[in-house]
Amino acid sequence: MNPGSLEPDLGHAFDLIPELVRNLSNSNRVSLFFSFFHPQVPDLFMDLTKKEVEISLIMNMPVFKRFEIDFRDETAQIMEQENNSVFLLEEEKIKTPAVIAASDKVMFLGLFDRNGRFDRQYIMSFEPGAIKWGEELFENYMKMASEIKNL
């Protein structure tokens, strides 16, 4: 499959993209950066953790606070796993995408528009070069973030 743009249909506008969930769930390792909160993400993280997928996760402060307050038990379980790493990007002046997901199977990217709004349009690719690019983009943000060891 070539890189393409995804936009959820109106019946699934607030769901995680099924293709993304399926591909992340079948991966051995997943790198995720979220700068917006999605209510299905904690369940996705728990499913990946149960499947012993190696997870590297970066969140910005507002998203981390939401996880820390509303999903404390789930966040603690994710952080307890030896193969998982959680990072906090505290710098608010850094321009960030809405979401980066890179695994050994897929690269997924969601961007904010010029006005800082997220229109829920995504780019997804299964091409090795795109996956490598997604991993490099994730690593750039990880270098600016601090690892969180516990809540």
N, C-alpha and C positions, 0 to 999 in steps of 0.2 A: 504494500500500500504506500502510495506517495504521500508526502506531507499534504495536509489539507486542513481546511477550516471546519470547525464543528460549532454548531449552534443548536442547543437543545430545543426540541419541539415544545409547544406550549403546554402539553400534557405532562412534561418532565422538566419544566423550566427551573425547578428548585431541587432537582435530584442531581446527585453526582453522575457524571457521564458513564453509562454502563460499560462502554468499551475501555475506559480508563480503569474502572474498578476491576474488570475482568483481567486486564493485562497486568495491573499491579499485583493482583492476587496470585497470579501465576509466575511472579518474578522471584528471584532469589534475594535480590537487594533492591531497595527503593530509596531514593533521595527526594525529599519533599520540602518545598518552601511554600508557606501560606502566609499571606499578608491580609487575608480576610477570613472571617469565621463562617464555616458552613456546618450546619447542624448534623450532617451525616458523617463528617470527618472523624469524630471520635470512634464511631462504630467501625469505620474503615481501618483506623489504626489498630483497634483491638483485634479485628479479623486478621490483619497482617501479622500482628504479634503472636496470635495463636498458631499461625502457620509457620512461625519461626523465620519469617522474612526479616532480613537485616534492614533496619530502618535508620536513616539519618533524617532528622526533622529540624527545620528552621521555622521559627515563628517570630513575628514582630511582637512588641509589647502588648497591644490591645488583644491580639489573638491569644497570647500566652495567658494574660489575665483571665480571659474567658475560660480557658481550659483549667486554669488553677482554681477558679472559683466554682464553676458549674460542672466540671468533669474531673474533679480532684482524684478520685479513685482510679479512673481510667488512665489519667496522666501518670499517676504513680506506678501503675502496672506497666505502662510502656517504658518508663524510665528505669524500672527494676531489671528489665531484660538486658543481659550482657551484650547482646548484639545490636542494641539500639542506642542511638545518640540523639540528644535533644539540645538545640542551640537557640539562643535568644538574640535577635537583632534589635538592639536598643536605639540605634541611630535613626531618628525620625526624618532627617534631612536627605537620606539616601533614597533615590528613586528606586522603587521595587516593582516587580511584576505582581499580579494578583496571586498567581500560582506557578510553580515550576515542579514538574514531576519527571524524574529520570530514573529508569530502571534498566535492567539488562534486556528488556523487551520493548520499551516505548519511551518517547519523549513527549511531554505534554506541557503547553504553555498558555497561560491566560494573562492578558495585559489590561491595564486600566487605560481609559481613553484620555484625551488631552485635558479633560476637566476632572480627572481623578475618579471617574465612575467606572464600574465594572459592568460590562454589557453581556457577560456570560458567553462570549465567543472565544473559542479555543483553537489552538493549532496543535495537531497531534501527528507524530511521525513514527514509523517503525524502522526507518533507515538507520544503519549503523552510524553514519556521519552526524545525523541529527541527534541521536542518542548521546553520542560523545559530546556534542556541543551543549546539550542540556545538562550533562554532568559537569562540564567546565563552568557553565553559568552558575549552577548550584554551588560549586566549590568557591567561586568568587564571593558569593554572599556568605558562605560559611566562614571564610577568612575574616570577615567583618563582624562575625557573631561570637558570642561567648557560650561555651558549653555549660549546660545546667546539669548538675549531678543529682540533685534531689529537690523536692518542693520545700 
